[in-house]
Amino acid sequence: MYEFPLGITIADMLDKVGGTGAKAVQIGGASGTCVPASAFGRRIAFEDVATGGSIIVFGPGRDMLHVAKNFMEFFVEESCGQCTPCRAGNAKLLEGIEMLERGACSSVATCRSCWRSARPCSWRRSAGWGQSSPNAFVGRF
């Protein structure tokens, strides 16, 4: 467990914890923001990448599609089911990830289709948790 001041860059944080060479970091938990290595100059701050405290570091060998699938399986399982966009939308995003995983579709076409459905669904969900669950997909593609 580490504690850093707000305003530190992601690169500086990774350097201090031995995480250099990371592929990406997930800031704010499964429904937070996925930051690729190309954006490690960003700062952990309310004005840039806000966090509730948790940061997951993904090494260079990590399969980000598998990460997205793991997160979406969690959101599908844990959805309260109260609103259709959350109940059906998360399942649809998981279906798109599984199609990509199987090679059963064009990666570009599937990503575009899921991207188009993810954003409006996040705006129409009742709970804040459900509004951010599409981040597990959107942040990777």
PAFIMI-164078 format. One line per field, with one value per residue (C-alpha): residue in one letter; x, y, z; residue number from 1. Coordinates in nm, 4 decimals. Last residue first. Example, Ala and Ser with C-alpha at 12.3 -4.5 7.8 and 13.67 -1.06 7.14 Angstrom:
% PAFIMI-164078
residuo	c(S,A);
X	c(1.3670,1.2300);
Y	c(-0.1060,-0.4500);
Z	c(0.7140,0.7800);
num	c(2,1);
//
This chain:
% PAFIMI-164078
residuo	c(F,R,G,V,F,A,N,P,S,S,Q,G,W,G,A,S,R,R,W,S,C,P,R,A,S,R,W,C,S,R,C,T,A,V,S,S,C,A,G,R,E,L,M,E,I,G,E,L,L,K,A,N,G,A,R,C,P,T,C,Q,G,C,S,E,E,V,F,F,E,M,F,N,K,A,V,H,L,M,D,R,G,P,G,F,V,I,I,S,G,G,T,A,V,D,E,F,A,I,R,R,G,F,A,S,A,P,V,C,T,G,S,A,G,G,I,Q,V,A,K,A,G,T,G,G,V,K,D,L,M,D,A,I,T,I,G,L,P,F,E,Y,M);
X	c(-1.0957,-0.9786,-1.1506,-1.4803,-1.5167,-1.4577,-1.5868,-1.9282,-1.9739,-1.9717,-2.3423,-2.4214,-2.2299,-2.3956,-2.7357,-3.0357,-2.8778,-2.9614,-2.6313,-2.4209,-2.6447,-2.5893,-2.2113,-2.2033,-2.4217,-2.2050,-1.8852,-2.0259,-2.1007,-1.7677,-1.5763,-1.7622,-1.6975,-1.3272,-1.2655,-1.4461,-1.6359,-1.6136,-1.2486,-1.3419,-1.2115,-1.3751,-1.7079,-1.6566,-1.5941,-1.9109,-2.1154,-1.9762,-2.0898,-2.4359,-2.4588,-2.3609,-2.6288,-2.9074,-2.9116,-2.7576,-2.9659,-3.2720,-3.2853,-3.3401,-3.1219,-2.9157,-2.6055,-2.3480,-2.3170,-2.3128,-2.0720,-1.8321,-1.8413,-1.7647,-1.4521,-1.3183,-1.3935,-1.2131,-0.9103,-0.9119,-0.9189,-0.6305,-0.4083,-0.1283,0.2293,0.3448,0.2256,-0.1114,-0.1099,-0.4337,-0.4923,-0.7391,-0.7885,-1.1178,-0.9432,-0.9516,-0.7447,-0.7048,-0.8494,-0.9302,-0.5707,-0.3608,-0.1571,-0.1156,0.2343,0.1433,-0.0692,0.1179,0.1270,-0.2518,-0.4842,-0.7957,-1.0363,-1.2677,-1.5412,-1.3047,-1.1298,-1.0497,-0.7419,-0.6693,-0.3106,-0.1689,0.1137,0.3582,0.7282,0.8049,0.5980,0.8651,0.6524,0.8349,0.8661,0.4966,0.4060,0.6369,0.4856,0.1296,0.2148,0.1815,-0.0741,-0.2496,0.0018,0.0973,0.0152,0.1304,0.0000);
Y	c(0.0632,0.0041,0.2804,0.2205,-0.1364,-0.1047,0.2520,0.1016,0.0498,0.4241,0.4950,0.1672,0.2742,0.6150,0.4486,0.5075,0.4459,0.6593,0.8442,0.5269,0.3644,0.6543,0.5982,0.2193,0.1675,0.3653,0.2183,-0.1336,-0.0817,0.0886,-0.1828,-0.4544,-0.2960,-0.2389,-0.5864,-0.7546,-1.0494,-1.4009,-1.3685,-1.5574,-1.2783,-1.0112,-1.1933,-1.2259,-0.8508,-0.7765,-1.0108,-0.8386,-0.5034,-0.6469,-0.7897,-0.4501,-0.2801,-0.5248,-0.4863,-0.1400,0.0109,-0.1824,-0.0317,-0.2158,-0.5164,-0.4849,-0.5320,-0.7461,-1.0317,-0.8128,-0.5681,-0.8458,-1.0082,-0.6622,-0.6290,-0.9722,-0.9139,-0.5786,-0.7388,-1.0233,-0.7664,-0.5882,-0.8963,-0.8348,-0.8962,-0.5340,-0.5063,-0.3694,-0.1465,-0.1158,0.2080,0.2491,0.5762,0.7252,0.8715,1.1802,1.1940,1.5600,1.8492,1.6312,1.5157,1.2166,1.3853,1.2909,1.2187,0.8488,0.9165,0.7008,0.4198,0.3854,0.5263,0.3268,0.5448,0.4108,0.1465,-0.1339,0.0750,0.4466,0.4505,0.1584,0.1739,0.0770,-0.1136,-0.0848,-0.0589,0.1193,-0.0167,-0.0190,0.1699,0.5063,0.4893,0.4101,0.7178,0.9375,0.8074,0.8587,1.2185,1.3388,1.6160,1.4657,1.3425,0.9771,0.6958,0.3433,0.0000);
Z	c(-2.6985,-2.3459,-2.1551,-2.3340,-2.2108,-1.8356,-1.8621,-1.9448,-1.5653,-1.4898,-1.5168,-1.3429,-1.0324,-1.0411,-1.0247,-1.2503,-1.5890,-1.8891,-1.9382,-1.9298,-2.1890,-2.4294,-2.4118,-2.4321,-2.7412,-2.9817,-2.8338,-2.8676,-3.2376,-3.3041,-3.1209,-3.3092,-3.6490,-3.5794,-3.4423,-3.7318,-3.5983,-3.4562,-3.3515,-3.0346,-2.8088,-3.0228,-2.9933,-2.6171,-2.5895,-2.7874,-2.5658,-2.2560,-2.3990,-2.4656,-2.1126,-1.9697,-2.1777,-2.0931,-1.7142,-1.7064,-1.9848,-1.8623,-1.5151,-1.1879,-1.2720,-0.9526,-1.1655,-0.9837,-1.2332,-1.5456,-1.3789,-1.2725,-1.6155,-1.7580,-1.5410,-1.6358,-2.0039,-2.0016,-1.8338,-2.0891,-2.3695,-2.1959,-2.2172,-1.9665,-2.0817,-2.0473,-1.6870,-1.5789,-1.2695,-1.0702,-0.8796,-0.5961,-0.4120,-0.5181,-0.8146,-1.0334,-1.3516,-1.4490,-1.2450,-0.9420,-0.9421,-1.0433,-1.3124,-1.6768,-1.8090,-1.8175,-2.1275,-2.3824,-2.1264,-2.1485,-1.8779,-1.7885,-1.5915,-1.3236,-1.3280,-1.2276,-0.9634,-0.9523,-1.1745,-1.4036,-1.5194,-1.8573,-2.0287,-1.7384,-1.8210,-1.4960,-1.2081,-0.9406,-0.6880,-0.7134,-1.0935,-1.1270,-0.9215,-1.1269,-1.4529,-1.3223,-1.2487,-0.8911,-0.8393,-0.5396,-0.2857,-0.2784,-0.0376,-0.0978,0.0000);
num	c(141,140,139,138,137,136,135,134,133,132,131,130,129,128,127,126,125,124,123,122,121,120,119,118,117,116,115,114,113,112,111,110,109,108,107,106,105,104,103,102,101,100,99,98,97,96,95,94,93,92,91,90,89,88,87,86,85,84,83,82,81,80,79,78,77,76,75,74,73,72,71,70,69,68,67,66,65,64,63,62,61,60,59,58,57,56,55,54,53,52,51,50,49,48,47,46,45,44,43,42,41,40,39,38,37,36,35,34,33,32,31,30,29,28,27,26,25,24,23,22,21,20,19,18,17,16,15,14,13,12,11,10,9,8,7,6,5,4,3,2,1);
//
